[in-house]
């Protein structure tokens, strides 16, 4: 799979464009939309279309392969969002020892999307630009993704980020357990569509991980 125009547009919006070479914050010569290979102080200026073509090439050859290597059944939107994430934070962001990486390997799409939001800091401080980028990547990742009801998404996101509030955790476990049981009943009810309808199996597993 390659990055679509939607993914390229998202990344361009956050990277910014420079027609001439410049040194970034750590002294690396850069041009266009973050292109660095072979760039120096005397590199020729680029048009926007040339820079966009370089960005697309860099994404498909240097960053998309890390996402493809996960061998996951991703939608195009999910793939694009993850390539944007890797382009910004590096392939370590989807390694199996990160929250994003673990959720992806469990096919827990909602969990992975929520974990993207944790990568909004630099030097221990939340940066508005990174926060906006993570939110945009999360939104793209979940666009037309397998169905998750809004209340389940809200419960799971709160549960995953809740600390030092055992009473609230118990309350969330109760409502998630009730929903998990309802899904099980519907999946086993004749004529109700089984496990495949409304993404029941994935939703059931996501709830079970948090309530078992």
C-alpha positions in Angstrom: 0.0 0.0 0.0 1.1 3.6 -0.7 0.2 6.9 0.8 -2.9 8.5 -0.8 -3.3 12.1 -1.7 -5.3 12.5 1.5 -2.4 11.4 3.6 0.1 13.6 1.7 -2.2 16.6 2.1 -2.4 16.0 5.9 1.3 15.8 6.2 1.9 18.9 4.0 -0.4 20.9 6.2 1.7 20.2 9.3 5.2 20.2 7.8 5.1 23.6 6.1 6.9 24.4 2.8 10.2 26.0 2.0 11.3 26.6 -1.6 14.9 27.1 -0.5 17.3 25.0 1.7 17.5 25.8 5.4 18.9 24.3 8.5 16.4 22.8 10.9 16.5 23.1 14.7 19.3 20.5 14.9 21.3 21.8 12.0 20.1 19.4 9.2 19.8 21.0 5.8 16.2 20.7 4.7 14.0 21.8 1.8 10.4 21.5 0.6 8.2 19.6 3.0 11.0 18.2 5.2 13.2 16.6 2.6 16.8 16.1 3.7 18.5 13.6 1.5 21.3 15.3 -0.5 20.3 18.7 0.6 22.9 21.4 1.2 23.2 25.2 1.3 23.5 25.4 -2.4 20.7 23.0 -3.4 18.5 24.5 -6.1 15.1 26.0 -5.1 12.0 23.9 -5.5 8.5 24.6 -6.7 5.6 23.5 -4.5 4.8 20.7 -7.0 8.4 19.5 -7.0 8.5 19.5 -3.2 5.2 17.6 -3.1 6.6 14.9 -5.4 9.7 14.6 -3.2 7.5 14.2 -0.1 5.4 11.5 -1.8 8.5 9.6 -2.8 10.0 9.9 0.7 6.8 8.7 2.3 6.4 5.7 0.0 10.1 4.6 0.1 11.2 5.5 3.7 8.2 5.6 6.0 5.3 3.6 4.5 7.4 0.4 4.6 7.5 0.5 8.4 3.7 0.5 8.5 3.4 -2.1 5.8 5.8 -4.3 7.8 3.1 -4.6 10.5 1.1 -6.8 8.1 -2.2 -5.5 9.4 -5.6 -5.3 7.6 -5.5 -1.5 7.6 -7.9 0.8 5.6 -6.3 3.4 3.4 -7.1 6.1 6.0 -5.5 4.1 8.8 -2.4 3.5 6.7 -2.1 7.2 5.8 -2.6 8.3 9.5 0.1 5.9 10.6 2.6 7.0 7.9 2.1 10.6 9.0 2.7 9.6 12.6 5.9 7.7 11.7 7.1 10.5 9.5 6.8 12.8 12.5 8.0 10.7 15.5 10.0 7.9 13.8 9.3 4.2 13.4 9.8 3.7 17.1 6.3 5.1 17.6 4.7 1.9 16.3 7.1 -0.5 17.9 5.6 -3.3 20.0 6.7 -1.7 23.3 4.6 1.4 22.8 0.9 1.8 23.5 0.2 2.5 19.8 2.2 -0.5 18.7 0.6 -2.9 21.2 -2.9 -1.8 20.3 -2.2 -2.1 16.6 -0.9 -5.7 17.0 -4.1 -6.5 18.9 -6.2 -5.1 16.1 -7.5 -2.7 18.7 -8.1 0.2 16.3 -9.8 2.5 18.8 -7.1 1.9 21.4 -4.4 2.6 18.8 -6.2 5.8 17.7 -6.5 7.0 21.3 -2.8 6.2 22.1 -1.8 8.5 19.2 -2.9 11.4 21.3 -0.2 10.7 23.9 2.5 11.7 21.5 1.9 15.4 21.8 4.9 16.4 23.9 8.4 17.7 23.4 10.8 18.1 26.4 8.0 16.9 28.6 5.7 19.8 27.6 2.5 19.5 25.5 2.9 21.5 22.2 -0.2 22.8 20.5 1.1 21.9 17.1 1.8 18.3 18.0 -1.6 18.1 19.8 -3.4 19.3 16.7 -1.4 16.9 14.5 -2.2 13.9 16.7 -5.9 14.8 16.7 -5.9 15.1 12.9 -4.1 11.7 12.6 -6.6 10.1 15.1 -9.6 11.5 13.1 -8.2 10.2 9.8 -7.4 6.8 11.4 -10.9 6.4 12.6 -12.6 7.8 9.5 -14.7 5.0 7.9 -12.9 2.6 10.3 -14.7 -0.4 11.8 -17.8 0.7 13.8 -17.5 1.7 17.4 -20.4 3.3 19.3 -19.5 6.7 20.7 -20.3 5.7 24.3 -18.0 2.7 24.1 -15.2 4.8 22.6 -15.7 7.4 25.4 -15.7 4.8 28.2 -12.5 3.0 26.9 -10.6 6.3 26.3 -11.5 7.5 29.8 -10.6 4.1 31.4 -7.2 3.9 29.6 -6.3 7.4 30.9 -7.8 7.3 34.3 -5.5 7.3 37.3 -6.0 7.4 41.1 -9.8 7.2 40.9 -10.7 3.6 41.8 -14.4 4.5 42.3 -14.7 5.8 38.7 -12.8 2.8 37.4 -15.2 0.5 39.1 -18.1 2.4 37.6 -16.6 2.2 34.1 -16.0 -1.5 34.5 -19.6 -2.1 35.4 -21.0 -0.3 32.4 -18.4 -1.9 30.0 -19.2 -5.3 31.5 -22.9 -4.8 30.9 -22.2 -3.8 27.3 -19.9 -6.7 26.8 -22.6 -9.1 27.9 -25.2 -7.5 25.7 -22.9 -7.9 22.7 -22.4 -11.6 23.5 -26.1 -12.1 23.7 -26.8 -10.3 20.4 -24.0 -12.3 18.7 -25.6 -15.6 19.8 -29.2 -14.5 19.0 -30.6 -16.2 15.9 -31.2 -13.7 13.1 -29.3 -10.9 14.8 -26.3 -11.0 12.5 -23.8 -12.9 14.6 -20.3 -11.7 15.5 -19.8 -9.9 12.2 -22.5 -7.3 12.5 -21.6 -3.9 13.8 -18.0 -5.0 14.5 -19.2 -7.0 17.5 -16.2 -9.3 17.9 -13.7 -6.5 18.0 -15.9 -4.4 20.3 -16.4 -7.4 22.6 -12.6 -8.1 22.8 -11.9 -4.4 23.4 -14.3 -4.4 26.3 -13.1 -7.7 27.7 -9.5 -6.6 27.9 -10.6 -3.8 30.2 -13.1 -5.8 32.4 -11.6 -9.3 32.8 
